[in-house]
């Protein structure tokens, strides 16, 4: 993951602000605390309709899967 020199977690901030999704498929590689932080950040962004969550949209992995099926 991308972190600034001061330890700021850019990926977590992107999820929290609604500018990225948390790809849970790879969450097993994360520590329990990190999974909880990302899950909570995404849930909060959804509840507040931030960024990606401000309009109806399709997750990138779902869009790709649908395209493969055509």
C-alpha positions as CSV (number, residue, x, y, z in Angstrom):
1,X,0.0,0.0,0.0
2,X,1.0,3.6,-0.5
3,X,1.9,5.4,2.6
4,X,3.5,8.9,3.0
5,X,6.7,9.3,4.9
6,X,4.7,10.3,8.0
7,X,2.7,7.1,7.9
8,X,-0.4,8.6,6.3
9,X,-2.2,5.7,4.5
10,X,-3.2,7.0,1.1
11,X,-5.3,3.9,0.2
12,X,-7.3,4.1,3.4
13,X,-8.0,7.9,2.8
14,X,-9.1,7.2,-0.8
15,X,-11.6,4.6,0.4
16,X,-12.8,6.9,3.3
17,X,-13.4,9.7,0.9
18,X,-15.3,7.5,-1.6
19,X,-12.6,7.8,-4.3
20,X,-11.7,4.1,-4.2
21,X,-13.4,0.9,-3.4
22,X,-12.0,-1.7,-0.9
23,X,-11.3,-4.8,-3.0
24,X,-12.3,-7.4,-0.3
25,X,-11.0,-10.3,-2.4
26,X,-7.5,-9.5,-1.2
27,X,-8.5,-8.6,2.4
28,X,-7.3,-12.0,3.7
29,X,-3.7,-10.6,3.3
30,X,-4.5,-7.7,5.6
31,X,-4.3,-7.7,9.4
32,X,-7.6,-7.8,11.2
33,X,-7.2,-4.2,12.2
34,X,-6.6,-3.1,8.6
35,X,-9.6,-5.1,7.4
36,X,-11.8,-3.4,10.0
37,X,-10.5,0.1,9.2
38,X,-11.1,-0.4,5.4
39,X,-14.6,-1.9,6.0
40,X,-15.6,0.9,8.3
41,X,-14.2,3.5,5.9
42,X,-16.1,2.2,3.0
43,X,-19.3,1.8,5.0
44,X,-19.0,5.4,6.2
45,X,-18.4,6.6,2.6
46,X,-21.5,4.7,1.4
47,X,-23.7,6.2,4.2
48,X,-22.5,9.7,3.4
49,X,-22.9,9.2,-0.4
50,X,-19.3,10.3,-1.0
51,X,-17.4,10.0,-4.3
52,X,-18.3,6.8,-6.0
53,X,-21.2,6.3,-3.7
54,X,-22.9,9.5,-4.8
55,X,-24.5,7.8,-7.8
56,X,-25.5,4.4,-8.8
57,X,-22.5,2.6,-10.3
58,X,-21.1,-0.9,-10.9
59,X,-18.0,-2.2,-9.2
60,X,-15.1,-2.5,-11.7
61,X,-14.8,-6.3,-11.1
62,X,-18.5,-6.8,-11.7
63,X,-18.4,-4.8,-14.9
64,X,-15.4,-6.8,-16.2
65,X,-17.1,-10.1,-15.3
66,X,-20.3,-9.0,-17.2
67,X,-18.2,-8.1,-20.3
68,X,-16.4,-11.5,-20.3
69,X,-19.8,-13.1,-20.3
70,X,-20.8,-11.4,-23.6
